[in-house]
Amino acid sequence: MILRELKKLGNSKCLPLDKTLQEVLGLDPENPVVNITIKNNRLIIEKAREYEEPNRFLLDDKQWEQFNKALETRPESLSNIKKLLNEPGVFDE
């Protein structure tokens, strides 16, 4: 077990991942990305897997507005959808 003290950062407390902790976790010094999980009142910090894709993303107000507009816009042409639904697929015999 490694004991570390929380440090003040603005109005918050933080846990700096010093060189020792980064080495223990096997973090890349140039890109120290971690997964943080809270389970049974325990904070779990582990190295993020390189192949892991993010399952959350953030949109600013303008991007959110564009996204909603795209969802509400009718497609200009349905020919590709009709073709997809009416022609045999690659697994059809």
mmCIF file of the C-alpha atoms, coordinates in Angstrom:
data_MODEL
# 
_entry.id   MODEL 
# 
loop_
_atom_site.group_PDB 
_atom_site.id 
_atom_site.type_symbol 
_atom_site.label_atom_id 
_atom_site.label_alt_id 
_atom_site.label_comp_id 
_atom_site.label_asym_id 
_atom_site.label_entity_id 
_atom_site.label_seq_id 
_atom_site.pdbx_PDB_ins_code 
_atom_site.Cartn_x 
_atom_site.Cartn_y 
_atom_site.Cartn_z 
_atom_site.occupancy 
_atom_site.B_iso_or_equiv 
_atom_site.pdbx_formal_charge 
_atom_site.auth_seq_id 
_atom_site.auth_comp_id 
_atom_site.auth_asym_id 
_atom_site.auth_atom_id 
_atom_site.pdbx_PDB_model_num 
ATOM 1  C CA . MET A 1 1  ? 0.000   0.000   0.000   1.00 0.00 ? 1  MET A CA 1 
ATOM 2  C CA . ILE A 1 2  ? 1.238   3.478   -0.872  1.00 0.00 ? 2  ILE A CA 1 
ATOM 3  C CA . LEU A 1 3  ? 0.162   6.323   1.413   1.00 0.00 ? 3  LEU A CA 1 
ATOM 4  C CA . ARG A 1 4  ? -0.309  9.745   -0.178  1.00 0.00 ? 4  ARG A CA 1 
ATOM 5  C CA . GLU A 1 5  ? -1.702  13.026  1.160   1.00 0.00 ? 5  GLU A CA 1 
ATOM 6  C CA . LEU A 1 6  ? -4.335  14.971  -0.764  1.00 0.00 ? 6  LEU A CA 1 
ATOM 7  C CA . LYS A 1 7  ? -3.126  18.369  -1.962  1.00 0.00 ? 7  LYS A CA 1 
ATOM 8  C CA . LYS A 1 8  ? -5.167  21.586  -2.157  1.00 0.00 ? 8  LYS A CA 1 
ATOM 9  C CA . LEU A 1 9  ? -6.015  22.690  -5.702  1.00 0.00 ? 9  LEU A CA 1 
ATOM 10 C CA . GLY A 1 10 ? -8.293  25.733  -5.765  1.00 0.00 ? 10 GLY A CA 1 
ATOM 11 C CA . ASN A 1 11 ? -11.390 24.810  -3.771  1.00 0.00 ? 11 ASN A CA 1 
ATOM 12 C CA . SER A 1 12 ? -10.706 21.097  -4.207  1.00 0.00 ? 12 SER A CA 1 
ATOM 13 C CA . LYS A 1 13 ? -8.326  18.433  -3.019  1.00 0.00 ? 13 LYS A CA 1 
ATOM 14 C CA . CYS A 1 14 ? -6.356  16.374  -5.509  1.00 0.00 ? 14 CYS A CA 1 
ATOM 15 C CA . LEU A 1 15 ? -4.176  13.299  -5.515  1.00 0.00 ? 15 LEU A CA 1 
ATOM 16 C CA . PRO A 1 16 ? -1.057  14.052  -7.543  1.00 0.00 ? 16 PRO A CA 1 
ATOM 17 C CA . LEU A 1 17 ? 0.258   11.040  -9.422  1.00 0.00 ? 17 LEU A CA 1 
ATOM 18 C CA . ASP A 1 18 ? 3.940   11.552  -8.748  1.00 0.00 ? 18 ASP A CA 1 
ATOM 19 C CA . LYS A 1 19 ? 6.678   9.690   -10.599 1.00 0.00 ? 19 LYS A CA 1 
ATOM 20 C CA . THR A 1 20 ? 6.547   6.741   -8.188  1.00 0.00 ? 20 THR A CA 1 
ATOM 21 C CA . LEU A 1 21 ? 2.805   6.221   -8.651  1.00 0.00 ? 21 LEU A CA 1 
ATOM 22 C CA . GLN A 1 22 ? 3.112   6.621   -12.421 1.00 0.00 ? 22 GLN A CA 1 
ATOM 23 C CA . GLU A 1 23 ? 5.816   3.949   -12.486 1.00 0.00 ? 23 GLU A CA 1 
ATOM 24 C CA . VAL A 1 24 ? 3.780   1.588   -10.280 1.00 0.00 ? 24 VAL A CA 1 
ATOM 25 C CA . LEU A 1 25 ? 0.812   1.976   -12.640 1.00 0.00 ? 25 LEU A CA 1 
ATOM 26 C CA . GLY A 1 26 ? 3.047   1.644   -15.717 1.00 0.00 ? 26 GLY A CA 1 
ATOM 27 C CA . LEU A 1 27 ? 1.875   4.974   -17.141 1.00 0.00 ? 27 LEU A CA 1 
ATOM 28 C CA . ASP A 1 28 ? 3.368   6.571   -20.219 1.00 0.00 ? 28 ASP A CA 1 
ATOM 29 C CA . PRO A 1 29 ? 5.054   9.780   -18.965 1.00 0.00 ? 29 PRO A CA 1 
ATOM 30 C CA . GLU A 1 30 ? 4.011   11.612  -22.157 1.00 0.00 ? 30 GLU A CA 1 
ATOM 31 C CA . ASN A 1 31 ? 0.358   10.538  -21.965 1.00 0.00 ? 31 ASN A CA 1 
ATOM 32 C CA . PRO A 1 32 ? -0.551  9.424   -18.422 1.00 0.00 ? 32 PRO A CA 1 
ATOM 33 C CA . VAL A 1 33 ? -4.197  8.434   -18.935 1.00 0.00 ? 33 VAL A CA 1 
ATOM 34 C CA . VAL A 1 34 ? -5.973  6.528   -16.164 1.00 0.00 ? 34 VAL A CA 1 
ATOM 35 C CA . ASN A 1 35 ? -9.371  4.979   -15.508 1.00 0.00 ? 35 ASN A CA 1 
ATOM 36 C CA . ILE A 1 36 ? -10.867 5.996   -12.172 1.00 0.00 ? 36 ILE A CA 1 
ATOM 37 C CA . THR A 1 37 ? -13.561 3.829   -10.592 1.00 0.00 ? 37 THR A CA 1 
ATOM 38 C CA . ILE A 1 38 ? -15.315 4.091   -7.245  1.00 0.00 ? 38 ILE A CA 1 
ATOM 39 C CA . LYS A 1 39 ? -16.446 0.735   -5.883  1.00 0.00 ? 39 LYS A CA 1 
ATOM 40 C CA . ASN A 1 40 ? -17.489 -0.068  -2.318  1.00 0.00 ? 40 ASN A CA 1 
ATOM 41 C CA . ASN A 1 41 ? -16.146 3.283   -1.057  1.00 0.00 ? 41 ASN A CA 1 
ATOM 42 C CA . ARG A 1 42 ? -12.777 2.589   -2.676  1.00 0.00 ? 42 ARG A CA 1 
ATOM 43 C CA . LEU A 1 43 ? -11.139 4.755   -5.297  1.00 0.00 ? 43 LEU A CA 1 
ATOM 44 C CA . ILE A 1 44 ? -9.537  2.537   -7.934  1.00 0.00 ? 44 ILE A CA 1 
ATOM 45 C CA . ILE A 1 45 ? -6.975  4.102   -10.270 1.00 0.00 ? 45 ILE A CA 1 
ATOM 46 C CA . GLU A 1 46 ? -5.636  1.963   -13.098 1.00 0.00 ? 46 GLU A CA 1 
ATOM 47 C CA . LYS A 1 47 ? -3.820  2.468   -16.361 1.00 0.00 ? 47 LYS A CA 1 
ATOM 48 C CA . ALA A 1 48 ? -6.237  3.049   -19.231 1.00 0.00 ? 48 ALA A CA 1 
ATOM 49 C CA . ARG A 1 49 ? -6.068  0.406   -21.924 1.00 0.00 ? 49 ARG A CA 1 
ATOM 50 C CA . GLU A 1 50 ? -4.707  1.736   -25.204 1.00 0.00 ? 50 GLU A CA 1 
ATOM 51 C CA . TYR A 1 51 ? -7.310  -0.021  -27.320 1.00 0.00 ? 51 TYR A CA 1 
ATOM 52 C CA . GLU A 1 52 ? -10.207 1.147   -25.190 1.00 0.00 ? 52 GLU A CA 1 
ATOM 53 C CA . GLU A 1 53 ? -12.564 3.486   -26.999 1.00 0.00 ? 53 GLU A CA 1 
ATOM 54 C CA . PRO A 1 54 ? -14.267 6.238   -25.070 1.00 0.00 ? 54 PRO A CA 1 
ATOM 55 C CA . ASN A 1 55 ? -17.944 5.526   -24.527 1.00 0.00 ? 55 ASN A CA 1 
ATOM 56 C CA . ARG A 1 56 ? -18.814 9.094   -23.609 1.00 0.00 ? 56 ARG A CA 1 
ATOM 57 C CA . PHE A 1 57 ? -18.269 12.344  -25.386 1.00 0.00 ? 57 PHE A CA 1 
ATOM 58 C CA . LEU A 1 58 ? -19.139 15.957  -24.774 1.00 0.00 ? 58 LEU A CA 1 
ATOM 59 C CA . LEU A 1 59 ? -20.686 18.436  -27.166 1.00 0.00 ? 59 LEU A CA 1 
ATOM 60 C CA . ASP A 1 60 ? -20.667 22.168  -26.664 1.00 0.00 ? 60 ASP A CA 1 
ATOM 61 C CA . ASP A 1 61 ? -23.941 24.072  -27.160 1.00 0.00 ? 61 ASP A CA 1 
ATOM 62 C CA . LYS A 1 62 ? -23.300 24.734  -30.857 1.00 0.00 ? 62 LYS A CA 1 
ATOM 63 C CA . GLN A 1 63 ? -22.386 21.098  -31.585 1.00 0.00 ? 63 GLN A CA 1 
ATOM 64 C CA . TRP A 1 64 ? -25.459 19.880  -29.659 1.00 0.00 ? 64 TRP A CA 1 
ATOM 65 C CA . GLU A 1 65 ? -27.680 22.210  -31.682 1.00 0.00 ? 65 GLU A CA 1 
ATOM 66 C CA . GLN A 1 66 ? -26.167 20.935  -34.970 1.00 0.00 ? 66 GLN A CA 1 
ATOM 67 C CA . PHE A 1 67 ? -26.589 17.326  -33.832 1.00 0.00 ? 67 PHE A CA 1 
ATOM 68 C CA . ASN A 1 68 ? -30.273 17.838  -32.994 1.00 0.00 ? 68 ASN A CA 1 
ATOM 69 C CA . LYS A 1 69 ? -30.876 19.672  -36.259 1.00 0.00 ? 69 LYS A CA 1 
ATOM 70 C CA . ALA A 1 70 ? -29.351 16.764  -38.202 1.00 0.00 ? 70 ALA A CA 1 
ATOM 71 C CA . LEU A 1 71 ? -31.619 14.304  -36.379 1.00 0.00 ? 71 LEU A CA 1 
ATOM 72 C CA . GLU A 1 72 ? -34.722 16.337  -37.201 1.00 0.00 ? 72 GLU A CA 1 
ATOM 73 C CA . THR A 1 73 ? -33.857 16.937  -40.873 1.00 0.00 ? 73 THR A CA 1 
ATOM 74 C CA . ARG A 1 74 ? -35.570 14.687  -43.402 1.00 0.00 ? 74 ARG A CA 1 
ATOM 75 C CA . PRO A 1 75 ? -33.192 12.890  -45.746 1.00 0.00 ? 75 PRO A CA 1 
ATOM 76 C CA . GLU A 1 76 ? -32.959 14.374  -49.235 1.00 0.00 ? 76 GLU A CA 1 
ATOM 77 C CA . SER A 1 77 ? -33.190 10.982  -50.862 1.00 0.00 ? 77 SER A CA 1 
ATOM 78 C CA . LEU A 1 78 ? -34.410 7.606   -49.696 1.00 0.00 ? 78 LEU A CA 1 
ATOM 79 C CA . SER A 1 79 ? -33.144 5.711   -52.747 1.00 0.00 ? 79 SER A CA 1 
ATOM 80 C CA . ASN A 1 80 ? -30.209 4.126   -50.911 1.00 0.00 ? 80 ASN A CA 1 
ATOM 81 C CA . ILE A 1 81 ? -32.447 3.026   -48.044 1.00 0.00 ? 81 ILE A CA 1 
ATOM 82 C CA . LYS A 1 82 ? -34.997 1.529   -50.473 1.00 0.00 ? 82 LYS A CA 1 
ATOM 83 C CA . LYS A 1 83 ? -32.179 -0.261  -52.286 1.00 0.00 ? 83 LYS A CA 1 
ATOM 84 C CA . LEU A 1 84 ? -30.820 -1.603  -49.007 1.00 0.00 ? 84 LEU A CA 1 
ATOM 85 C CA . LEU A 1 85 ? -34.222 -2.922  -47.947 1.00 0.00 ? 85 LEU A CA 1 
ATOM 86 C CA . ASN A 1 86 ? -35.265 -4.404  -51.309 1.00 0.00 ? 86 ASN A CA 1 
ATOM 87 C CA . GLU A 1 87 ? -32.113 -5.997  -52.741 1.00 0.00 ? 87 GLU A CA 1 
ATOM 88 C CA . PRO A 1 88 ? -30.650 -9.256  -51.450 1.00 0.00 ? 88 PRO A CA 1 
ATOM 89 C CA . GLY A 1 89 ? -27.859 -8.876  -48.932 1.00 0.00 ? 89 GLY A CA 1 
ATOM 90 C CA . VAL A 1 90 ? -24.425 -10.496 -48.989 1.00 0.00 ? 90 VAL A CA 1 
ATOM 91 C CA . PHE A 1 91 ? -25.626 -13.322 -46.719 1.00 0.00 ? 91 PHE A CA 1 
ATOM 92 C CA . ASP A 1 92 ? -28.811 -14.027 -48.712 1.00 0.00 ? 92 ASP A CA 1 
ATOM 93 C CA . GLU A 1 93 ? -28.669 -16.997 -51.070 1.00 0.00 ? 93 GLU A CA 1 
# 
